[in-house]
Amino acid sequence: MSEAPRTDDGRGRLGSVLSGLAVAVGCVLFLGGFAWGAVLYKPYTVPTDSMAPTVAPGARVLAQRVDGGEVRRGDVVVFQDAVWGDMPMVKRVVGIGGDKVGCCDAQGRLTVNGEPVDEAYLSGKDASYEKFQASVPRGKLFLLGDNRHASVDSREHLADAEHGSVPRSAVDARVDGTVWPSEGFGMLARPQGFAKLPGGVSQPGPMTLLVTAVVSGAVLILGGAAYGPLARRLGRRQVPAGV
């Protein structure tokens, strides 16, 4: 008479409990990460090459919802202003209210309040294809694209009433990183060239933590769900047939 293999031993019960726990924790991390991300971040597509090479044309970015008052020099922001066409645009903040922004010094660098700023992210050698000087009104921001030879930015609006600046209230979000294409995935580094100026640079948002939570959750869900079938298959192989 054959004896049925035992599947409800201590190890089997412990494995079932652990696999169920892994799936439960994975669901919390996966769904919680997505929910938290939806509250904190907004996705945008950058259609032009004005921010290249930092953000390639067509790239999908995640931008943290922030108040305009939180913006610092060096931030890449999404903003919308009627004078600029009343559509979402992505540029880098190089000057804030009270600053005097100019270009270029003898080394082709941007200057803020007379201090040269090293901008390692630029696509070209010089910080601007043309010389300019601008005073940024209080409560405003002066914005340039990283691809200075192709970007339509504050330099094109110097003759406007606001001298090329936009209100802080026009900012919708601050870009934290790119999520597509895959080879461009990653966080945007805070430019240290602005760190020496009063106010310093902003701190990165929790994008890395959110991505880690979502990926970890997916791994736990898949691993926990696969345990049961895998354990049963291994059990059948190890238990000899009775006679």
Residue, then its C-alpha position, 0 to 999 in steps of 0.5 A: m500500500s502506497e504512503a502519500p507524501r507528507t506536505d504539511d510538515g513544519r518546514g512546509r508550514l513555515g515556508s507557506v507563512l513566509s511566502g505569504l508574508a513576502v507577498a503581503v509586504g511586497c504588495v505594500l511596497f509596490l502599491g505604496g510606492f506607486a501611490w506615494g509617487a503619484v502624490l509627489y511626482k508628475p510625469y512630463t515629456v521633453p519634446t525638444d533638445s533645449m535641455a540636452p545633454t541633461v535631458a534628451p529630446g523625447a525623454r520622459v521625466l519625473a518632476q516633484r511637485v514643489d512650491g515656487g518658493e522652494v526653488r533654488r539656483g541650478d534646479v531644472v523646473v517645469f513651468q508655464d507662463a503666458v508670455w512664453g507661450d502658456m505651455p509647460m516648459v522645462k528649463r534650468v534656474v540660473g538666477i533668482g530675485g535680486d541676482k544679476v546674471g551675465c555672460c560671459d566672462a573671459q573663460g566663457r562662463l556664466t556669472v551670477n552677482g559677479e561670481p563665475v559658475d562652472e556648468a559641467y552639464l552644458s552641451g557647448k563650450d561657452a555658457s551662451y552664444e551671445k553676451f547679455q546682462a540681466s537683473v532678476p526682479r524680486g519673486k522672479l526666476f531667470l531660466l536657461g536651457d542646457n543646450r544654450h545654442a538651441s534653447v529659447d529661454s530668458r535671453e529671448h525675453l530680455a526686452d519684456a517687462e520682466h527682463g526675461s524672468v518668470p514668477r516663482s508661482a509659474v513653477d509647477a514642479r522640479v525635475d528629479g530624474t529621467v525614467w525613459p529611455s532606459e539608457g538615460f534613467g537616473m537622478l539629475a545631479r544638483p550642480q555644484g557650481f551654484a552651491k557656493l552662492p547664498g542659499g546653496v542648491s536644493q536637495p534631491g527628492p525621494m525618487t530613488l527611495l520610491v523606485t527602490a520600494v516598487v522594485s523590491g515589492a515586485v521582487l517579493i511578490l514574484g518570489g513569494a508567489a513562486y515559492g509554493p509551486l517550486a516547493r511542491r515540485l521539489g517535494r515530489r522529486q525528493v519523496p520516494a514512492g511507497v509500495 
